[in-house]
Amino acid sequence: RFRLCLTMSNIACITVIYYLGYRPLVHKGANKRLHVFVQLLKHVWLGEECFNSPYGTCFFSEYAERIPGESTQVLSEAAKENKVYLVGGSIPEEDGGKLYNSCTVFGPDGELILKHRKIHLFDIDVPGKIRFQESETLSPGNSLSMFQTPFCKVGVGICYNMRFAELAQFYSREGKCLMRRGIHWAVFNGVAIDNQVHVATASPARDETSSYVAWGHSTVVNPWGEVISKAGPEEAVIYADIDLQYLRRDDIYAVTSVQGGSS
């Protein structure tokens, strides 16, 4: 068992403003000592998609950073200071003249242990309602990503990737937790049940004035499809106690990845 913390905050339009508000949220999540078991004081923290930038294709190039860079330095320091595994949402990343939607994960020592680039880009065009084409500015990643903790192995995905069943199937064979940001909310209960994994989903808080209005409602679901923790639409810090004592037969089925997983 371990405790998982999710933060959900409004995305500031100016990066430095967000930095000033971001670190207290990390501290608030890590320092709220609700756990009664001393051996479970090392936790995992999960943040939201594109936390350093307004979410829109016209903003990604302006707010893109190298990794390591200013945003990831903040995450590294927060992980080390609070001695947690920190899944740092994602940021627009610039590398070799291309832009990626990239998630970084830091260990309790502040070291970068994983970088995951969004594999499937979200392109939608509903006449008269919404048009959003990530592929106009972003390039896709090409590998799956997992990291090891003392509790379990964790698979990482971003937003639209939730809709691709093979990703969750592969992660479920390798670990017991799946963490994603910017969720397609209609499917995550099914992902948890079908693959017998815990699914943790972090969203930005809902802001009706932003160019892209997030749904909010960050949620954690257990392998039975039960919602064990859920936020509302506003800024929040939520917790979930993750119990890994769920059984699944692993001797019948096999799901493999052509690219393999990175960690």
Summary of the structure (lengths in Angstrom):
residues: 263
radius of gyration: 17.2
end to end distance: 22.1
largest distance: 54.7
contacts: 894
relative contact order: 0.17
helix: 25%
strand: 30%
